[in-house]
Amino acid sequence: MNRRDLLLQEMGITQWQLRRPDALKGAVNIPISQEIHLIVIAETTLDFNDPFLLDLLRSVEISQKECLLTDFDHAQHLNVQQPVYYWLLSENNEKIHRTFEQLKTANSYLWKTKTLQQLKQNAKQKRELWRQIQQSCIQSV
């Protein structure tokens, strides 16, 4: 404890430390538009110009305006009310599970894969992603 902390303690002043400083910046409880059908959450920032991502969107018939790209830090602040598909890209299964539990709504579906770069290089992981997509489409009907 430094001198300043001791003086404040002696004066009876309680110090507070924010657990979520982004809350003061208005980053909490971000409402998500009803037109969003797919939320892609990745470790690193993704780009809509990525050919693999564009192919995936085209194949599931979701336009860019119906898709939200974000990262795990910002995902915890999303306020999603409608049923959506979540695609979580991470090697950390615990992080995927924790994030999905926070965000899931009724009739929400989860696709999970490794990072996009790893996915592009691995045919087995691509087949697994397509299997997850097919399963979620069957369940949503």
LUMPABA-549085 format. One record per residue: z, x, y of N, C-alpha, C in turn; residue number from 1; residue in one letter. Coordinates in pm, whole numbers. Atoms other than C-alpha are relative to their C-alpha. Layout:
+--------+--------+--------+--------+--------+--------+--------+--------+--------+-----+--------+
:   n_zz :   n_xx :   n_yy :  ca_zz :  ca_xx :  ca_yy :   c_zz :   c_xx :   c_yy : num : residu :
+--------+--------+--------+--------+--------+--------+--------+--------+--------+-----+--------+
:      Z :      X :      Y :      Z :      X :      Y :      Z :      X :      Y : NUM :      A :
...
+--------+--------+--------+--------+--------+--------+--------+--------+--------+-----+--------+
//
This chain:
+--------+--------+--------+--------+--------+--------+--------+--------+--------+-----+--------+
:   n_zz :   n_xx :   n_yy :  ca_zz :  ca_xx :  ca_yy :   c_zz :   c_xx :   c_yy : num : residu :
+--------+--------+--------+--------+--------+--------+--------+--------+--------+-----+--------+
:      0 :     86 :   -117 :      0 :      0 :      0 :      0 :     91 :    124 :   1 :      M :
:      6 :    -84 :   -119 :    -94 :    147 :    337 :     95 :    -52 :    109 :   2 :      N :
:    -94 :     31 :   -109 :    104 :    137 :    663 :    -26 :   -138 :     60 :   3 :      R :
:     35 :    130 :    -59 :    -84 :   -161 :    803 :     48 :   -114 :    -90 :   4 :      R :
:    -43 :    103 :     94 :    -16 :   -365 :    489 :    151 :    -18 :      1 :   5 :      D :
:   -146 :      7 :     -6 :    354 :   -278 :    504 :     48 :    -71 :    126 :   6 :      L :
:    -37 :     65 :   -126 :    377 :   -382 :    870 :    -27 :   -150 :     -5 :   7 :      L :
:     32 :    142 :     11 :    202 :   -711 :    803 :     97 :    -72 :    -93 :   8 :      L :
:    -95 :     58 :     95 :    430 :   -776 :    506 :    137 :    -18 :     66 :   9 :      Q :
:   -129 :      9 :    -68 :    740 :   -705 :    716 :      1 :   -112 :    104 :  10 :      E :
:      9 :    108 :    -99 :    616 :   -952 :    981 :    -18 :   -136 :    -66 :  11 :      M :
:     15 :    127 :     70 :    573 :  -1216 :    713 :   -142 :    -55 :      3 :  12 :      G :
:    140 :     43 :     -6 :    194 :  -1228 :    746 :    -64 :     21 :   -137 :  13 :      I :
:     65 :     -5 :    130 :     15 :  -1310 :    422 :   -146 :     37 :     19 :  14 :      T :
:    141 :    -40 :     -5 :   -317 :  -1139 :    366 :    -75 :    -73 :   -109 :  15 :      Q :
:     84 :     71 :     95 :   -596 :  -1323 :    195 :   -128 :     78 :    -22 :  16 :      W :
:    128 :    -62 :     29 :   -902 :  -1190 :     23 :    -89 :   -108 :    -63 :  17 :      Q :
:     92 :    102 :     51 :  -1202 :  -1416 :    -35 :    -54 :     40 :   -137 :  18 :      L :
:     59 :    -24 :    131 :  -1313 :  -1446 :   -395 :   -151 :    -19 :      4 :  19 :      R :
:    143 :     27 :    -13 :  -1653 :  -1583 :   -292 :    -38 :      5 :    147 :  20 :      R :
:     32 :    -10 :   -142 :  -1744 :  -1450 :     54 :   -131 :    -68 :     37 :  21 :      P :
:    125 :     70 :    -28 :  -2091 :  -1606 :     22 :     23 :   -145 :     42 :  22 :      D :
:    -30 :    138 :    -34 :  -1922 :  -1944 :     62 :     -1 :    -21 :    151 :  23 :      A :
:     -1 :     10 :   -146 :  -1881 :  -1873 :    432 :   -140 :      7 :     59 :  24 :      L :
:    139 :    -10 :    -47 :  -2252 :  -1807 :    460 :    -79 :   -124 :    -39 :  25 :      K :
:     69 :    124 :     37 :  -2336 :  -2153 :    325 :    -76 :     11 :   -130 :  26 :      G :
:     75 :    -21 :    123 :  -2456 :  -2022 :    -12 :     58 :    -75 :   -119 :  27 :      A :
:    -62 :     73 :    109 :  -2239 :  -2255 :   -218 :    -56 :   -142 :     -6 :  28 :      V :
:     43 :    137 :     22 :  -2357 :  -2581 :   -368 :   -138 :    -27 :     62 :  29 :      N :
:    136 :     14 :    -51 :  -2727 :  -2539 :   -288 :    -69 :   -113 :    -76 :  30 :      I :
:     66 :    111 :     69 :  -2898 :  -2872 :   -364 :   -142 :     39 :    -43 :  31 :      P :
:    132 :    -30 :     55 :  -3208 :  -2842 :   -582 :    -84 :   -127 :      5 :  32 :      I :
:     92 :    113 :    -16 :  -3504 :  -3067 :   -509 :    -27 :    -68 :   -134 :  33 :      S :
:     30 :     78 :    120 :  -3583 :  -3343 :   -756 :   -133 :     39 :    -63 :  34 :      Q :
:    130 :    -39 :     55 :  -3933 :  -3200 :   -799 :      8 :    126 :    -87 :  35 :      E :
:    -17 :   -119 :     82 :  -3795 :  -2886 :   -969 :     24 :    -41 :   -145 :  36 :      I :
:    -12 :     30 :    143 :  -3844 :  -2902 :  -1348 :     37 :    122 :    -83 :  37 :      H :
:    -31 :   -124 :     72 :  -3798 :  -2537 :  -1447 :     71 :     95 :     96 :  38 :      L :
:    -73 :   -100 :    -77 :  -3539 :  -2291 :  -1318 :      3 :    127 :    -84 :  39 :      I :
:      6 :   -129 :     68 :  -3603 :  -1929 :  -1416 :    105 :     92 :     62 :  40 :      V :
:   -109 :    -86 :    -47 :  -3296 :  -1707 :  -1389 :    -12 :    134 :    -71 :  41 :      I :
:     22 :   -134 :     57 :  -3344 :  -1333 :  -1438 :     94 :    102 :     62 :  42 :      A :
:    -81 :   -109 :    -52 :  -3156 :  -1009 :  -1390 :    -61 :     58 :    127 :  43 :      E :
:     73 :    -54 :   -115 :  -3422 :   -889 :  -1146 :    -88 :   -110 :     59 :  44 :      T :
:     83 :     99 :    -67 :  -3633 :  -1079 :   -897 :   -138 :     -6 :    -65 :  45 :      T :
:    132 :     20 :     59 :  -3948 :  -1226 :  -1051 :    -98 :    -41 :    108 :  46 :      L :
:    106 :     29 :    -95 :  -4281 :  -1285 :   -882 :    -94 :   -103 :    -60 :  47 :      D :
:     94 :    102 :     48 :  -4506 :  -1590 :   -912 :   -138 :     58 :    -26 :  48 :      F :
:    130 :    -61 :     24 :  -4802 :  -1351 :   -917 :     -9 :     69 :   -135 :  49 :      N :
:      2 :    -62 :    132 :  -4706 :  -1219 :  -1260 :    -87 :    -83 :    -94 :  50 :      D :
:     93 :     76 :     87 :  -4989 :  -1318 :  -1501 :     70 :    -69 :   -116 :  51 :      P :
:    -70 :     62 :    112 :  -4750 :  -1384 :  -1791 :     73 :   -127 :     45 :  52 :      F :
:    -72 :    115 :    -54 :  -4537 :  -1617 :  -1579 :    -96 :   -113 :     35 :  53 :      L :
:    101 :    101 :    -34 :  -4845 :  -1797 :  -1449 :    -56 :    -68 :   -125 :  54 :      L :
:     49 :     58 :    126 :  -4976 :  -1845 :  -1804 :    102 :    -94 :    -61 :  55 :      D :
:   -105 :     85 :     56 :  -4643 :  -1983 :  -1919 :     10 :   -132 :     77 :  56 :      L :
:     -7 :    122 :    -82 :  -4627 :  -2229 :  -1628 :   -119 :    -91 :    -30 :  57 :      L :
:    121 :     79 :     28 :  -4984 :  -2340 :  -1695 :     10 :    -67 :   -137 :  58 :      R :
:     -7 :     54 :    136 :  -4916 :  -2389 :  -2067 :    101 :   -113 :    -13 :  59 :      S :
:   -100 :    108 :      6 :  -4609 :  -2608 :  -2008 :    -26 :   -106 :    109 :  60 :      V :
:     44 :     96 :   -102 :  -4792 :  -2794 :  -1727 :    103 :    -19 :    111 :  61 :      E :
:    -92 :      0 :   -113 :  -4547 :  -2701 :  -1454 :    -63 :     84 :    110 :  62 :      I :
:     58 :    -74 :   -113 :  -4676 :  -2599 :  -1112 :    104 :     91 :     64 :  63 :      S :
:    -93 :    -92 :    -68 :  -4526 :  -2327 :   -894 :    100 :    -75 :     87 :  64 :      Q :
:    -93 :     74 :    -85 :  -4374 :  -2586 :   -662 :    105 :    -76 :    -82 :  65 :      K :
:    -96 :     65 :     88 :  -4194 :  -2739 :   -962 :     90 :    101 :    -71 :  66 :      E :
:    -74 :   -108 :     63 :  -4043 :  -2403 :  -1059 :     81 :     76 :    105 :  67 :      C :
:    -87 :    -79 :    -88 :  -3754 :  -2212 :   -902 :     32 :    131 :    -69 :  68 :      L :
:    -34 :   -133 :     51 :  -3715 :  -1836 :   -952 :    124 :     49 :     73 :  69 :      L :
:   -123 :    -49 :    -62 :  -3367 :  -1696 :   -892 :     63 :    105 :    -89 :  70 :      T :
:    -73 :    -97 :     81 :  -3118 :  -1439 :  -1018 :    137 :    -57 :    -38 :  71 :      D :
:   -128 :     50 :     52 :  -2782 :  -1475 :  -1191 :    105 :    -15 :    110 :  72 :      F :
:    -97 :      9 :   -107 :  -2584 :  -1414 :   -871 :    -16 :   -130 :     79 :  73 :      D :
:     24 :    122 :    -76 :  -2747 :  -1705 :   -687 :      5 :   -126 :    -87 :  74 :      H :
:      4 :    116 :     90 :  -2769 :  -1931 :   -992 :    132 :    -76 :     -2 :  75 :      A :
:   -130 :     67 :      6 :  -2396 :  -2004 :   -986 :     24 :    -94 :    117 :  76 :      Q :
:    -16 :     84 :   -118 :  -2438 :  -2172 :   -647 :    -95 :   -120 :      3 :  77 :      H :
:     97 :    108 :      2 :  -2710 :  -2417 :   -752 :     67 :   -132 :    -34 :  78 :      L :
:    -49 :    135 :     28 :  -2636 :  -2789 :   -748 :   -117 :    -80 :    -55 :  79 :      N :
:    111 :     66 :     67 :  -2874 :  -2941 :  -1002 :     48 :   -134 :    -53 :  80 :      V :
:    -38 :    134 :     43 :  -2854 :  -3315 :  -1057 :    -93 :    -57 :   -107 :  81 :      Q :
:    100 :     56 :     90 :  -3172 :  -3384 :  -1254 :    -12 :     82 :   -128 :  82 :      Q :
:     25 :    -79 :    121 :  -3265 :  -3281 :  -1608 :   -107 :    105 :     28 :  83 :      P :
:     95 :   -109 :    -21 :  -3441 :  -2943 :  -1601 :     -2 :     90 :   -123 :  84 :      V :
:      8 :   -108 :     97 :  -3553 :  -2662 :  -1826 :     53 :    126 :     68 :  85 :      Y :
:    -49 :   -128 :    -49 :  -3365 :  -2335 :  -1778 :    -59 :    109 :    -88 :  86 :      Y :
:     46 :   -118 :     73 :  -3527 :  -2009 :  -1876 :     82 :    117 :     51 :  87 :      W :
:    -88 :   -109 :    -38 :  -3268 :  -1733 :  -1871 :    -46 :    129 :    -67 :  88 :      L :
:     51 :   -128 :     48 :  -3393 :  -1376 :  -1902 :    107 :    107 :     17 :  89 :      L :
:   -105 :   -102 :     -4 :  -3119 :  -1130 :  -1992 :     25 :     50 :   -141 :  90 :      S :
:    -40 :    -54 :    130 :  -3003 :   -905 :  -2272 :    144 :    -38 :    -31 :  91 :      E :
:   -141 :     32 :     15 :  -2645 :  -1026 :  -2219 :     16 :   -148 :    -39 :  92 :      N :
:    -13 :    138 :     49 :  -2594 :  -1337 :  -2436 :    120 :    -72 :     60 :  93 :      N :
:   -119 :     61 :    -61 :  -2248 :  -1397 :  -2289 :    -32 :    -50 :    141 :  94 :      E :
:     40 :     40 :   -135 :  -2393 :  -1408 :  -1938 :    -90 :   -123 :     -3 :  95 :      K :
:     89 :    116 :     16 :  -2663 :  -1651 :  -2053 :     82 :   -124 :    -30 :  96 :      I :
:    -82 :    115 :     39 :  -2409 :  -1880 :  -2219 :     86 :    -48 :    116 :  97 :      H :
:    -88 :     36 :   -112 :  -2169 :  -1872 :  -1922 :    -80 :    -68 :    112 :  98 :      R :
:     83 :     57 :   -107 :  -2449 :  -1944 :  -1672 :    -49 :   -138 :    -39 :  99 :      T :
:     50 :    130 :     44 :  -2595 :  -2228 :  -1878 :    111 :   -104 :     -2 : 100 :      F :
:   -113 :     93 :      1 :  -2253 :  -2388 :  -1924 :     34 :    -48 :    141 : 101 :      E :
:    -26 :     37 :   -139 :  -2207 :  -2384 :  -1546 :   -103 :    -97 :     54 : 102 :      Q :
:    111 :     72 :    -62 :  -2546 :  -2533 :  -1470 :    -48 :   -123 :    -74 : 103 :      L :
:     66 :    105 :     78 :  -2637 :  -2767 :  -1751 :     38 :   -140 :     47 : 104 :      K :
:    -16 :    141 :    -32 :  -2683 :  -3134 :  -1679 :    -41 :    -77 :   -124 : 105 :      T :
:     47 :     81 :    112 :  -2762 :  -3423 :  -1909 :   -149 :     26 :    -18 : 106 :      A :
:    140 :    -23 :     35 :  -3093 :  -3362 :  -2085 :    -57 :    130 :     57 : 107 :      N :
:     52 :   -130 :    -42 :  -3120 :  -3000 :  -1971 :    -22 :     85 :   -126 : 108 :      S :
:     39 :    -80 :    116 :  -3279 :  -2748 :  -2206 :      0 :    147 :     36 : 109 :      Y :
:    -13 :   -143 :    -22 :  -3237 :  -2375 :  -2246 :   -105 :     76 :    -79 : 110 :      L :
:     84 :   -101 :     63 :  -3498 :  -2111 :  -2318 :     64 :    133 :     35 : 111 :      W :
:    -60 :   -128 :    -32 :  -3353 :  -1764 :  -2347 :    -80 :    112 :    -65 : 112 :      K :
:     74 :   -117 :     47 :  -3527 :  -1429 :  -2381 :     61 :    125 :     62 : 113 :      T :
:    -35 :   -127 :    -63 :  -3479 :  -1064 :  -2303 :    -72 :      5 :    135 : 114 :      K :
:     66 :    -12 :   -130 :  -3616 :   -934 :  -1973 :   -150 :    -25 :    -15 : 115 :      T :
:    143 :     31 :      3 :  -3973 :  -1023 :  -1881 :    -82 :    119 :    -48 : 116 :      L :
:     73 :   -120 :     43 :  -4092 :   -664 :  -1931 :     10 :     17 :   -151 : 117 :      Q :
:    -17 :    -11 :    145 :  -3946 :   -656 :  -2283 :    -76 :   -110 :    -72 : 118 :      Q :
:     68 :    113 :     60 :  -4089 :   -998 :  -2360 :   -151 :     25 :     -8 : 119 :      L :
:    145 :    -27 :     -2 :  -4441 :   -892 :  -2261 :    -41 :     98 :   -108 : 120 :      K :
:     33 :   -105 :     95 :  -4427 :   -598 :  -2501 :     29 :    -36 :   -146 : 121 :      Q :
:    -48 :     31 :    135 :  -4287 :   -781 :  -2806 :    -55 :   -135 :    -46 : 122 :      N :
:     63 :    123 :     51 :  -4496 :  -1035 :  -2998 :    102 :    -93 :    -67 : 123 :      A :
:   -102 :     81 :     68 :  -4194 :  -1151 :  -3201 :     81 :    -80 :    103 : 124 :      K :
:    -76 :     69 :   -105 :  -4000 :  -1235 :  -2883 :    -85 :   -110 :     66 : 125 :      Q :
:     88 :    102 :    -57 :  -4302 :  -1423 :  -2745 :     -5 :   -122 :    -92 : 126 :      K :
:      2 :    112 :     96 :  -4325 :  -1633 :  -3064 :    131 :    -78 :      7 : 127 :      R :
:   -130 :     67 :    -10 :  -3951 :  -1707 :  -3034 :      9 :    -86 :    127 : 128 :      E :
:      2 :     79 :   -124 :  -3996 :  -1821 :  -2672 :    -83 :   -126 :    -19 : 129 :      L :
:     85 :    118 :     20 :  -4282 :  -2053 :  -2770 :     67 :   -100 :    -94 : 130 :      W :
:    -74 :     90 :     90 :  -4068 :  -2192 :  -3054 :    106 :    -77 :     78 : 131 :      R :
:   -101 :     66 :    -82 :  -3789 :  -2267 :  -2805 :    -64 :   -106 :     92 : 132 :      Q :
:     70 :     94 :    -88 :  -4037 :  -2434 :  -2569 :    -43 :   -123 :    -80 : 133 :      I :
:     41 :    113 :     83 :  -4179 :  -2650 :  -2850 :    119 :    -86 :    -39 : 134 :      Q :
:   -121 :     76 :     37 :  -3829 :  -2750 :  -2965 :     51 :    -84 :    115 : 135 :      Q :
:    -51 :     75 :   -115 :  -3723 :  -2851 :  -2615 :    -93 :   -114 :     38 : 136 :      S :
:     96 :    107 :    -29 :  -4043 :  -3053 :  -2566 :     13 :   -114 :   -100 : 137 :      C :
:    -20 :    104 :    102 :  -3984 :  -3237 :  -2894 :    127 :    -79 :     30 : 138 :      I :
:   -127 :     65 :    -28 :  -3624 :  -3312 :  -2798 :     -6 :    -88 :    124 : 139 :      Q :
:      5 :     76 :   -125 :  -3718 :  -3439 :  -2453 :    -81 :   -127 :    -12 : 140 :      S :
:     83 :    120 :     18 :  -3957 :  -3701 :  -2591 :     82 :   -114 :    -53 : 141 :      V :
+--------+--------+--------+--------+--------+--------+--------+--------+--------+-----+--------+
//
